[in-house]
């Protein structure tokens, strides 16, 4: 509902229509707004378009997908099929990081948060400008472990100041950000340590109690929604991030992903077998959607939680 309402809001805003009464805004419409010179196409939600500086038009995200071929010797779990969702999320990550903003991706299990971030860090950020570091949190992660890992990756710039090699920026990716267990007062010590850097630019060296300033850092986080063992991350920490919620793949994206994988696998078989790939994918996706909608978790069957990882296992 929220995405549909925001879609209508953006369309009305681009047309210069009054908004206060329809959307119950606390601010008045004021003077008449200008109408967008290049209006949004209304046949598809606004989330499917991006502004092209070359054509001065709204272009579909799918146009940014380049030719994609799966290597013959590839492992199934390493295959990343580009879709409109992955291209859009990668663009947001690149844009925000290059502008030196911290980014936090949140979404259900199996939506590709970690895969997208790791692919961008390893392949699409210039190694002469950025130094990627990946850390995975768990329920047992402590503040001391977090501090030691990050401090061990930093070089000394001058007395009391540390950072990546001079002239570069460190991209610190933390997976499962909200996994650390809470202590008896309700705080997550690793999160509080990272929040201290966000607020003050550093933390204290444990042996000498001297303040250690860390410079040229950009944090990238990925986490699942609170629940099922994942605590809620304090808003005092979340406020430092630009939040991006990764939605489950749309039906056409699922079909494109698993059709590409299935055709790649069946390419070694006769033509009659290859022709079954689309039917197999459609049937699998349909069964997955039916199970997800009908077999809901209950107190007696709490394990009825299905995600895209279950769907991908069928094609492995």
C-alpha positions as CSV (number, residue, x, y, z in Angstrom):
1,X,0.0,0.0,0.0
2,X,2.8,2.4,0.8
3,X,4.5,2.0,-2.5
4,X,1.2,2.4,-4.4
5,X,0.4,5.6,-2.4
6,X,3.9,7.0,-3.0
7,X,3.6,6.2,-6.7
8,X,0.3,8.2,-7.0
9,X,1.8,11.0,-4.9
10,X,4.8,11.4,-7.2
11,X,2.6,11.3,-10.3
12,X,0.3,14.0,-8.8
13,X,3.3,16.0,-7.8
14,X,4.7,15.9,-11.3
15,X,1.4,17.1,-12.7
16,X,1.2,20.1,-10.3
17,X,-2.0,18.8,-8.7
18,X,-3.1,19.8,-5.2
19,X,-1.9,17.3,-2.6
20,X,-2.8,18.5,0.9
21,X,-6.4,17.2,1.1
22,X,-5.9,14.0,-0.9
23,X,-2.8,12.9,1.1
24,X,-3.7,14.6,4.4
25,X,-0.5,16.6,4.5
26,X,0.3,19.0,7.4
27,X,1.6,21.6,5.1
28,X,-0.4,23.7,2.6
29,X,-0.1,23.4,-1.1
30,X,0.9,27.0,-1.4
31,X,1.3,28.5,-4.8
32,X,0.7,26.5,-7.9
33,X,3.6,24.2,-8.7
34,X,5.2,23.9,-12.1
35,X,4.2,20.9,-14.2
36,X,7.1,18.5,-15.1
37,X,8.3,19.1,-18.6
38,X,9.0,15.3,-19.0
39,X,6.1,13.6,-17.2
40,X,6.3,10.1,-15.8
41,X,4.9,7.3,-18.0
42,X,1.8,6.0,-16.3
43,X,1.6,2.5,-17.6
44,X,4.4,1.3,-15.2
45,X,5.1,2.3,-11.5
46,X,7.6,5.2,-11.2
47,X,10.0,2.8,-9.4
48,X,10.7,1.1,-12.8
49,X,12.2,4.3,-14.4
50,X,15.3,6.4,-13.9
51,X,16.1,9.8,-15.5
52,X,18.5,9.5,-18.4
53,X,20.8,12.5,-18.8
54,X,21.7,11.5,-22.4
55,X,18.1,11.4,-23.7
56,X,16.4,13.7,-21.1
57,X,13.7,11.1,-20.8
58,X,12.5,8.5,-18.3
59,X,14.1,5.2,-19.2
60,X,13.4,1.7,-17.8
61,X,16.0,0.2,-15.5
62,X,16.0,-2.9,-17.7
63,X,17.8,-0.8,-20.4
64,X,20.8,-0.6,-18.2
65,X,21.2,-4.4,-18.3
66,X,24.1,-5.3,-20.5
67,X,24.7,-8.5,-22.4
68,X,24.9,-11.3,-19.9
69,X,26.4,-14.7,-20.4
70,X,27.1,-17.4,-17.9
71,X,30.5,-19.0,-18.1
72,X,30.4,-22.7,-18.9
73,X,32.5,-23.6,-15.9
74,X,30.5,-21.4,-13.4
75,X,29.2,-22.7,-10.1
76,X,25.5,-22.4,-9.7
77,X,25.7,-20.5,-6.4
78,X,28.1,-17.9,-7.9
79,X,25.8,-17.0,-10.8
80,X,24.2,-13.5,-10.6
81,X,21.6,-12.8,-13.2
82,X,21.0,-9.0,-13.6
83,X,17.5,-7.8,-13.3
84,X,15.8,-4.4,-12.9
85,X,15.9,-4.9,-9.1
86,X,19.6,-5.7,-8.9
87,X,20.5,-2.9,-11.4
88,X,18.4,-0.4,-9.4
89,X,19.9,-1.4,-6.0
90,X,23.4,-1.3,-7.4
91,X,22.9,2.1,-8.9
92,X,21.7,3.5,-5.5
93,X,24.7,1.9,-3.7
94,X,27.2,3.4,-6.2
95,X,25.6,6.8,-6.1
96,X,25.3,7.1,-2.3
97,X,28.8,5.7,-1.6
98,X,30.5,8.0,-4.1
99,X,28.8,10.9,-2.4
100,X,30.3,9.6,0.9
101,X,26.9,8.6,2.5
102,X,26.6,5.6,4.7
103,X,24.1,3.0,3.3
104,X,22.0,0.4,5.0
105,X,20.2,-2.3,3.0
106,X,17.4,-4.1,4.7
107,X,15.1,-6.8,3.3
108,X,13.8,-10.4,3.7
109,X,16.2,-13.4,3.4
110,X,17.0,-14.3,-0.2
111,X,16.4,-10.9,-1.8
112,X,20.1,-10.6,-2.8
113,X,21.2,-7.8,-0.4
114,X,24.6,-9.4,0.4
115,X,25.2,-10.6,-3.2
116,X,24.6,-7.2,-4.7
117,X,26.8,-5.4,-2.2
118,X,29.7,-7.9,-2.5
119,X,29.5,-7.8,-6.3
120,X,29.8,-4.1,-6.4
121,X,32.6,-4.0,-3.9
122,X,34.6,-6.6,-5.6
123,X,34.1,-5.6,-9.3
124,X,32.6,-2.1,-9.8
125,X,34.4,0.1,-7.3
126,X,37.8,1.4,-8.5
127,X,40.6,-0.3,-6.5
128,X,42.7,2.8,-6.8
129,X,40.1,4.8,-4.9
130,X,38.4,2.4,-2.5
131,X,39.5,-0.4,-0.1
132,X,36.7,-2.8,0.6
133,X,36.5,-4.7,3.9
134,X,33.8,-7.2,4.7
135,X,32.7,-8.3,8.2
136,X,29.9,-10.6,9.2
137,X,28.2,-10.2,12.5
138,X,26.7,-13.0,14.6
139,X,24.9,-13.3,17.9
140,X,28.3,-13.9,19.6
141,X,30.1,-10.9,18.1
142,X,31.5,-8.5,20.7
143,X,32.5,-4.9,20.7
144,X,36.1,-5.8,21.3
145,X,36.2,-8.2,18.3
146,X,34.7,-5.5,16.1
147,X,37.2,-2.9,17.3
148,X,40.1,-5.2,16.8
149,X,39.0,-6.2,13.3
150,X,38.6,-2.6,12.1
151,X,41.7,-1.3,13.8
152,X,43.8,-4.1,12.3
153,X,42.8,-2.9,8.8
154,X,43.8,0.7,9.4
155,X,47.1,2.5,8.7
156,X,48.5,5.2,10.9
157,X,48.2,8.6,9.3
158,X,49.6,10.6,12.2
159,X,49.5,10.5,16.0
160,X,46.1,9.5,17.1
161,X,44.7,9.3,13.5
162,X,44.2,6.1,11.5
163,X,42.6,5.3,8.2
164,X,43.1,3.3,4.9
165,X,46.1,4.0,2.7
166,X,46.5,7.7,2.0
167,X,44.4,8.8,-1.0
168,X,41.9,5.9,-0.7
169,X,38.6,5.5,1.1
170,X,37.7,2.4,3.1
171,X,34.3,0.8,2.3
172,X,33.4,-1.2,5.4
173,X,30.6,-3.7,4.7
174,X,28.9,-5.3,7.7
175,X,26.6,-8.2,6.9
176,X,23.8,-9.2,9.3
177,X,24.3,-5.9,11.1
178,X,21.5,-6.5,13.6
179,X,22.6,-10.0,14.7
180,X,24.6,-9.2,17.9
181,X,22.8,-10.2,21.0
182,X,21.6,-7.6,23.4
183,X,23.2,-7.2,26.9
184,X,21.2,-6.9,30.1
185,X,20.5,-3.2,29.6
186,X,19.1,-3.7,26.1
187,X,22.0,-2.4,24.1
188,X,24.0,-4.2,21.4
189,X,27.7,-3.5,22.2
190,X,29.1,-3.8,18.7
191,X,26.4,-1.4,17.4
192,X,27.1,1.0,20.2
193,X,30.8,1.0,19.3
194,X,30.0,1.7,15.6
195,X,27.6,4.4,16.7
196,X,30.4,6.0,18.7
197,X,32.4,6.4,15.5
198,X,29.4,7.8,13.7
199,X,28.9,10.4,16.5
200,X,32.5,11.3,17.4
201,X,34.7,10.1,14.5
202,X,36.5,7.4,16.5
203,X,36.8,5.4,19.7
204,X,39.2,4.8,22.6
205,X,42.2,2.5,22.5
206,X,41.5,0.0,25.2
207,X,45.1,-0.3,26.5
208,X,46.1,3.3,26.7
209,X,42.6,4.9,26.9
210,X,43.7,7.4,24.2
211,X,41.2,8.5,21.6
212,X,41.8,7.0,18.2
213,X,40.4,9.0,15.3
214,X,39.4,7.0,12.2
215,X,39.1,8.9,8.9
216,X,38.0,8.2,5.3
217,X,35.5,5.5,6.2
218,X,32.1,4.7,4.6
219,X,29.9,2.1,6.2
220,X,27.6,-0.2,4.2
221,X,25.3,-2.5,6.2
222,X,22.9,-5.3,5.3
223,X,20.4,-6.8,7.6
224,X,17.0,-8.6,7.8
225,X,13.9,-7.1,9.4
226,X,13.7,-7.4,13.2
227,X,12.3,-10.7,14.5
228,X,13.3,-14.4,14.4
229,X,16.4,-13.8,16.6
230,X,17.3,-10.4,15.0
231,X,16.9,-7.5,17.5
232,X,15.7,-4.1,16.6
233,X,18.7,-1.7,15.9
234,X,18.5,1.5,17.9
235,X,17.2,4.5,16.0
236,X,20.2,6.5,17.3
237,X,22.4,4.4,15.0
238,X,20.0,4.0,12.0
239,X,19.7,7.8,11.7
240,X,23.2,7.9,10.3
241,X,22.3,5.7,7.3
242,X,20.5,6.1,4.0
243,X,18.0,3.2,4.3
244,X,17.2,1.1,1.2
245,X,14.6,-1.7,1.7
246,X,15.1,-4.5,-0.8
247,X,11.8,-6.0,-1.9
248,X,11.4,-9.6,-3.0
249,X,11.9,-10.1,-6.7
250,X,8.9,-9.5,-9.0
251,X,7.5,-12.4,-11.0
252,X,9.2,-11.3,-14.2
253,X,12.5,-11.0,-12.4
254,X,12.2,-14.5,-10.9
255,X,11.4,-15.9,-14.3
256,X,14.4,-14.2,-15.9
257,X,16.8,-15.4,-13.1
258,X,15.8,-19.0,-13.1
259,X,15.2,-19.3,-16.8
260,X,18.8,-18.1,-17.4
261,X,20.2,-20.6,-15.0
262,X,18.0,-23.5,-16.3
263,X,18.8,-22.7,-20.0
264,X,22.5,-22.6,-19.1
265,X,22.3,-26.0,-17.4
266,X,20.2,-27.7,-20.1
267,X,22.4,-26.3,-22.9
268,X,24.4,-29.6,-22.8
269,X,21.2,-31.7,-23.5
270,X,19.3,-32.4,-26.7
271,X,16.9,-29.7,-28.0
272,X,13.8,-31.5,-26.7
273,X,15.1,-31.3,-23.1
274,X,16.2,-27.7,-23.5
275,X,12.7,-26.8,-24.6
276,X,11.4,-27.8,-21.1
277,X,13.3,-25.1,-19.3
278,X,10.5,-22.4,-19.3
279,X,7.9,-24.9,-18.2
280,X,10.0,-26.1,-15.3
281,X,10.7,-22.5,-14.2
282,X,7.1,-21.4,-14.4
283,X,5.9,-24.5,-12.5
284,X,8.5,-24.1,-9.8
285,X,7.7,-20.4,-9.3
286,X,4.0,-21.2,-9.2
287,X,4.4,-23.9,-6.5
288,X,6.7,-21.6,-4.5
289,X,4.1,-18.8,-4.6
290,X,1.3,-21.2,-3.6
291,X,3.2,-22.6,-0.7
292,X,4.3,-19.2,0.6
293,X,0.7,-17.9,0.5
294,X,-1.1,-21.0,1.9
295,X,1.4,-22.6,4.3
296,X,1.8,-19.7,6.8
297,X,3.7,-20.1,10.0
298,X,1.8,-21.0,13.2
299,X,2.9,-21.5,16.8
300,X,2.8,-25.3,16.1
301,X,4.6,-24.9,12.7
302,X,6.9,-22.0,13.2
303,X,9.3,-23.4,10.6
304,X,6.9,-22.6,7.8
305,X,8.9,-19.6,6.7
306,X,9.8,-19.8,3.0
307,X,12.1,-17.4,1.1
308,X,13.9,-17.3,-2.3
309,X,16.7,-19.4,-1.0
310,X,14.3,-22.3,-0.9
311,X,13.3,-21.6,-4.5
312,X,16.9,-21.4,-5.7
313,X,17.7,-24.8,-4.1
314,X,15.5,-26.4,-6.6
315,X,17.6,-25.1,-9.5
316,X,20.9,-26.1,-7.9
